[in-house]
């Protein structure tokens, strides 16, 4: 930009912000946490830490997963986080198959989406 080059944001890293905007969650204080650990004990530890940040700091917690592990990660979230938390799942942002839904974990348990091989962003908040 300093050299007069026009910079245009494209879908990719900006999908994280698009998902946050669509979620209805706190956009003033949020953290992007990248990928969660693969091993379950480590993943549970991180999920509990993120949950504490949601309640103590009122901060939306964003993370991504590889498409082939989406369903497992969703199951781990549902099994290990407070059912009163809300989860936004944003998949295939800007495609015809776009899917963006925000529900409580309690509600997600009875309405699991098919996220197999779909790029998805997960956002937890209260």
Secondary structure, DSSP 4 states (H G I P E B T S, - for coil): -TTS------TTTHHHHHHHHHHTS-SSSEEEEEEPPSSHHHHHHHHHHHHHHHHHH--EEEEEE-GGGHHHHHHHHHHHS-TTSEEEEEESTTSTT-EEEEEEHHHHTTS----TT--EEEEEE-
